[in-house]
Amino acid sequence: MSSVVQTVRLLALGGCTNLKYLFTSSTIKSFVALEILIIRDCTMMEEVIVTEGLAEEERISFPNLVELILEGLPKLKRFCSGYSLAFPFLTALVVKQCPLLEMFISNSITSNQKANERVEEKNLEDYVHTYTPPLFSTKVVFPSLEMLVIGEMRSLIKIWDEQLDEDSFHKLNHLIVAYCEKLVNIFPVNMVGRLQKLGVLLIGNCVSLEEIFEPQGLDVDADESEAQITAQSALVETTPNFVFPKVTSLDLCWLPNLKSFYTQIHTTEWPSLRKLDMIGCDKVQILASEILRTSGEKQLEIQTQHPLFWVGKATFPNLEELIVEENDDLKEIWHGDDDVKNDIIFTKLKSLQLKRLPRLASFCLGNCNFEFSSLEDVIVIGCPNMMTFSGGEVNTYNLQKVKFTEDEGVECWEGGLNPTIQQLFAEKVGYAVVEHLRLSQFLELIGIRSKKPQEILNFRWLCSLEICNCGNLRYLLTLSMALSLVSLKKMKVQNCELLEQVISEEGANLKDGIVCTKLKSLELKGLPRLEGFCLGNCNFEFTFLEDAIVMACPYMMTFSGGEVSMPKLHKVKLTGDDEDERCWEGGLNSTIQLLFTKKSVGDSKED
């Protein structure tokens, strides 16, 4: 049996519901060839290795293990206890859904006794409350680890100890931390030097997380105000500089208590960063702030607004994509020094997305000039208070549009980024972008009308309009309101018993008619009193209309009293079935007239 075990390279366990541990410290020595170890859904497992008969100075080694996955182990408390572990070639470690796991290696009784002896002169109760056991300590060695995934760890409070084995984590490339509800921070400050090969960092759904790096060097009482804390940190003579030379992707998602990257004044450098996402981080009020050269009081004021990063002009030299979404308190993306007019250059930025940021006032409120030499796509959706892009000049050489809805083709451009944002603010696009409107069972509705339609809806961005079962509706829109439907792609009107026309000519005098450049689909169904789409002498042009359905409209005599042009339409469907009945008489007016004539002739024959 021992010889067989010595050749095992892959060991995978799943659903072993009665298993409390997998190895003993003696049996694990036989698995010398083991390369992959996967343990999933073992509901009773409390530890992976039960240590027995080892001296404390001995180390348990996995000499060839390259991948370790621990997932769905609700009672797992530790990997082992009391002894050191070495994983010299482990490159991937995944720990998920282990809600009781706090320490990868827990201390033995002897170790706890020694720890108590070291603090016997201190207040033991204070020690217990201040000491937080880390997941990884000096007892575990990962010299080759490249990918680390930690997820759904309900009891995890701290990932790394301040003291680690000198060879561990230097090769870490991918780090994902998600759904760890008790984590307050991710790294100790002294771990920055171990992250020089980090390429991807994703942190998501950690509801208690306040900063990425643990604050150091601040000794304050619990009731001391945040302003006092930041004042102390502002007095630090040397400003820490965090450099991440290899990080290409940074995702911070759904971290409702995240305030900053690092509480104290600092600078950061991300020379390789290409993609930065910040989504659902409500307490961040400024994404990036320059360190101000003015008074400390002004610096303190900015710091209390929780800038995520303190930056310089060239912090993100290779950034290609910036996404900021779902932040209730964010006021500004980039805060510059108002007393120094800086030129901020983003040479590589191609895509900028700002979505659902109700308090965002500007990308930069200060007097900074921005140059976006590669910017091609800008999306601004749900930012009702964004008055302008920047207080300084903004140069975009390739940008020709700003998109402000999720639908394709709905965009705006006023010759530059500043005037475009200003125009969207003037039109209150952020407040009233209605893309899809469906009215059903409005039994008292007679018609939609307003002297100022923009006060009730911004029809300019409406893409889909559906009206059903509105029994008193006699018309849908006035001609003047229909003029604003420049983005409409689909219109459906169904089962409105009193509807006489879709568009009323009331109060309008249109010489040029109405041009609908986006409408592709028109459905009129179950309208027993409909006489026409528009009974007035108005011309219509439907440039891309391809699909028209007219069903159960017995009194519809014509489409419009004016001319109708629709170059792509070649049939009118009379049913909604796949194998539908169709009719075409060379044009929409002539086709509707033919259908009415046939209906009238048929009725007279029946009589």
C-alpha positions, -999 to 999 in steps of 0.1 A, spaced: 0 0 0 28 24 9 44 20 -25 11 28 -42 6 59 -21 41 71 -30 31 73 -67 -2 92 -62 -1 125 -81 -37 136 -79 -60 132 -49 -95 146 -51 -122 141 -24 -158 152 -27 -189 146 -6 -172 126 21 -197 136 48 -182 116 77 -145 124 72 -131 145 100 -95 146 88 -76 133 58 -40 127 68 -20 121 100 14 137 103 30 102 97 9 91 67 14 124 48 51 116 45 42 88 21 25 111 -4 58 123 -18 46 125 -55 13 143 -47 9 173 -71 -28 182 -69 -49 180 -38 -86 189 -40 -110 186 -10 -147 197 -16 -180 193 2 -167 173 32 -192 186 57 -176 171 89 -139 178 81 -123 198 109 -86 197 98 -67 182 69 -37 169 89 -39 156 124 -5 160 139 8 132 162 42 122 175 61 151 159 85 174 177 74 210 174 105 220 155 97 195 128 82 207 95 56 189 74 65 192 37 45 187 5 76 184 -18 58 183 -52 23 198 -45 15 225 -71 -22 230 -66 -43 229 -34 -81 235 -34 -102 236 -2 -139 243 -9 -172 237 8 -158 226 42 -182 242 67 -165 228 99 -128 232 88 -110 251 115 -74 247 103 -52 228 79 -32 215 108 -21 226 142 11 234 160 37 226 133 53 243 103 42 235 68 63 239 36 49 240 1 81 246 -20 64 242 -54 28 252 -47 17 277 -74 -21 278 -68 -41 279 -36 -79 282 -35 -97 284 -1 -135 290 -5 -166 284 16 -147 275 48 -167 297 73 -149 286 105 -113 288 91 -93 316 107 -58 302 108 -42 279 82 -20 266 111 -33 270 146 -10 271 176 -6 240 197 -12 240 234 25 244 241 27 274 217 -2 290 234 14 285 268 46 302 256 26 331 241 8 336 274 42 336 292 53 364 269 24 386 277 20 377 314 31 411 325 5 427 303 -32 428 308 -43 394 293 -78 406 285 -64 435 264 -41 412 246 -69 388 237 -89 417 223 -61 433 203 -45 402 189 -61 389 157 -49 355 145 -39 357 108 -47 331 82 -10 329 72 18 332 97 55 323 98 46 287 102 36 283 66 60 287 37 49 294 1 80 304 -19 64 296 -53 28 307 -49 15 326 -79 -23 324 -75 -43 329 -43 -81 328 -41 -99 334 -8 -137 334 -9 -167 332 14 -147 330 46 -171 343 72 -148 341 102 -116 355 85 -105 387 101 -69 389 89 -50 373 60 -13 379 67 7 383 98 31 412 100 59 386 103 61 361 75 87 336 63 112 356 43 107 334 12 69 335 11 46 352 -14 73 370 -35 59 353 -67 23 361 -61 7 371 -94 -31 367 -90 -50 376 -58 -87 373 -55 -105 380 -22 -143 380 -21 -172 376 3 -151 378 35 -174 399 56 -151 405 86 -120 416 68 -112 452 76 -80 454 54 -61 431 31 -24 436 35 0 447 63 21 477 51 53 457 53 41 433 27 44 458 -2 79 445 -11 65 410 -16 40 422 -42 64 432 -69 52 405 -92 15 410 -85 -4 413 -118 -41 410 -110 -59 422 -78 -96 416 -73 -114 424 -41 -152 421 -40 -181 419 -16 -162 424 16 -187 445 35 -164 455 64 -133 464 44 -122 499 51 -87 501 35 -65 479 13 -34 483 34 -35 482 72 -27 516 88 5 517 107 21 541 132 -11 556 146 -17 552 183 -51 568 190 -80 562 214 -111 546 201 -132 578 206 -107 600 187 -122 617 157 -112 608 122 -100 644 117 -75 639 146 -63 607 131 -57 622 97 -40 652 113 -15 629 129 -8 611 97 -3 644 78 26 652 102 45 621 91 78 635 76 82 607 50 54 599 27 51 562 20 52 553 -17 34 522 -29 48 509 -62 32 480 -80 53 475 -111 34 445 -126 -3 450 -117 -23 452 -150 -58 448 -136 -73 462 -103 -110 455 -95 -126 469 -63 -163 458 -63 -191 462 -38 -170 474 -9 -195 496 9 -172 507 37 -140 511 17 -126 546 24 -91 545 11 -62 525 -3 -41 535 28 -54 557 56 -23 579 59 -9 603 33 9 583 6 17 581 -30 11 552 -54 26 542 -87 10 518 -112 32 518 -142 16 487 -158 -20 492 -148 -43 489 -179 -77 483 -163 -92 499 -131 -127 492 -119 -143 507 -89 -180 496 -84 -202 500 -54 -177 516 -31 -200 542 -15 -177 558 10 -151 568 -15 -157 605 -23 -127 611 -46 -111 584 -67 -76 600 -69 -62 632 -53 -29 649 -59 -8 656 -28 -14 693 -23 15 717 -20 -7 742 0 -16 744 37 -19 713 58 -55 724 67 -65 721 30 -47 688 27 -66 676 58 -99 687 43 -93 666 12 -81 636 32 -114 635 53 -132 632 19 -117 598 15 -96 598 -17 -90 562 -26 -55 570 -40 -30 598 -35 -14 603 -68 10 622 -90 6 633 -126 20 601 -140 6 575 -116 -13 557 -143 8 560 -174 -6 529 -192 -42 530 -180 -65 519 -209 -99 514 -192 -114 532 -163 -149 521 -149 -165 538 -120 -201 527 -111 -227 526 -84 -212 550 -59 -236 571 -39 -211 596 -24 -185 600 -52 -181 637 -60 -150 638 -82 -128 614 -100 -95 634 -100 -88 661 -75 -60 685 -85 -42 712 -67 -62 744 -73 -32 766 -67 -11 748 -93 -25 744 -128 -13 709 -138 -15 692 -171 -27 656 -166 -19 634 -195 -36 600 -201 -18 588 -232 -33 553 -233 -68 557 -219 -93 544 -245 -125 538 -225 -141 557 -197 -173 546 -181 -191 566 -154 -225 550 -144 -250 557 -117 -230 583 -97 -257 605 -83 -234 630 -66 -206 632 -92 -201 669 -100 -172 666 -124 -144 644 -135 -122 671 -120 -136 702 -102 -102 719 -102 -83 738 -128 -64 709 -143 -59 705 -181 -65 670 -194 -51 654 -225 -66 621 -237 -47 613 -268 -63 578 -272 -98 582 -258 -124 566 -280 -153 556 -258 -170 576 -231 -202 564 -213 -219 587 -188 -251 572 -174 -271 583 -144 -249 612 -133 -275 639 -128 -252 664 -111 -223 662 -135 -222 698 -147 -190 697 -167 -160 674 -173 -132 696 -159 -126 732 -148 -96 733 -172 -92 724 -208 -99 689 -221 -82 677 -253 -96 645 -270 -83 638 -304 -102 606 -313 -134 610 -293 -165 618 -314 -194 608 -291 -206 604 -255 -229 575 -249 -255 580 -221 -278 550 -223 -272 513 -226 -288 511 -261 -266 512 -291 -266 543 -313 -279 567 -286 -252 593 -281 -244 630 -280 -216 652 -292 -212 689 -290 -177 693 -304 -158 685 -272 -161 667 -239 -168 697 -217 -196 712 -239 -211 677 -243 -213 671 -206 -226 706 -201 -253 700 -227 -264 667 -211 -266 685 -177 -287 712 -193 -311 686 -207 -312 669 -173 -304 636 -190 -291 621 -158 -325 627 -142 -348 615 -169 -332 591 -192 -362 568 -200 -352 542 -225 -381 518 -222 -417 529 -215 -446 506 -210 -481 518 -200 -507 492 -193 -541 493 -176 -542 531 -174 -580 531 -178 -585 569 -174 -556 580 -196 -568 601 -226 -535 611 -240 -499 621 -232 -494 658 -236 -474 686 -221 -464 721 -231 -429 711 -220 -426 673 -226 -391 672 -211 -406 680 -177 -423 646 -176 -401 625 -198 -370 630 -219 -385 615 -250 -353 621 -270 -337 589 -255 -368 567 -256 -360 535 -275 -390 513 -268 -427 525 -263 -455 500 -255 -491 510 -247 -516 483 -238 -551 481 -224 -556 519 -219 -594 519 -225 -600 557 -226 -569 566 -247 -580 586 -278 -545 595 -291 -510 587 -279 -488 617 -287 -490 651 -302 -469 659 -333 -446 682 -313 -439 654 -288 -434 629 -316 -406 651 -330 -385 643 -300 -386 605 -306 -353 605 -324 -341 573 -307 -373 552 -309 -367 518 -323 -399 499 -314 -435 511 -310 -464 488 -299 -500 499 -293 -524 472 -284 -560 468 -270 -569 504 -266 -607 504 -274 -612 542 -280 -579 550 -297 -586 570 -329 -551 579 -340 -516 573 -326 -503 608 -332 -526 638 -330 -519 669 -352 -534 691 -325 -517 725 -323 -489 717 -347 -478 732 -380 -451 711 -394 -439 719 -429 -411 694 -430 -430 665 -414 -414 639 -391 -383 618 -398 -379 587 -377 -343 574 -384 -342 546 -358 -377 531 -358 -375 494 -370 -407 478 -356 -443 491 -355 -472 471 -341 -509 482 -341 -532 454 -327 -567 453 -314 -576 489 -320 -613 488 -330 -617 526 -335 -583 534 -350 -588 555 -382 -551 562 -389 -516 565 -375 -520 603 -380 -551 618 -395 -535 652 -402 -517 663 -433 -483 654 -420 -455 637 -440 -436 608 -424 -403 593 -432 -393 560 -416 -358 554 -428 -352 519 -413 -387 506 -407 -386 469 -416 -414 453 -396 -450 465 -395 -479 446 -381 -515 457 -384 -541 434 -367 -578 439 -358 -580 476 -368 -612 474 -388 -617 512 -392 -582 521 -402 -587 538 -436 -552 551 -442 -518 555 -424 -514 593 -427 -531 622 -444 -497 632 -458 -470 613 -477 -453 583 -461 -417 571 -471 -403 539 -458 -377 525 -482 -369 493 -463 -405 481 -457 -419 456 -483 -448 441 -465 -474 446 -438 -481 416 -415 -517 409 -407 -510 383 -380 -482 378 -354 -476 342 -364 -443 329 -379 -462 319 -410 -481 352 -412 -505 366 -437 -490 395 -455 -501 423 -478 -482 450 -498 -495 475 -524 -463 494 -530 -466 517 -500 -479 519 -465 -508 543 -473 -519 523 -503 -516 490 -484 -538 502 -455 -563 517 -479 -565 484 -498 -570 464 -466 -598 488 -455 -615 485 -490 -613 447 -488 -628 448 -453 -656 471 -464 -664 449 -495 -664 418 -473 -687 434 -448 -712 445 -475 -713 410 -490 -720 395 -456 -749 420 -452 
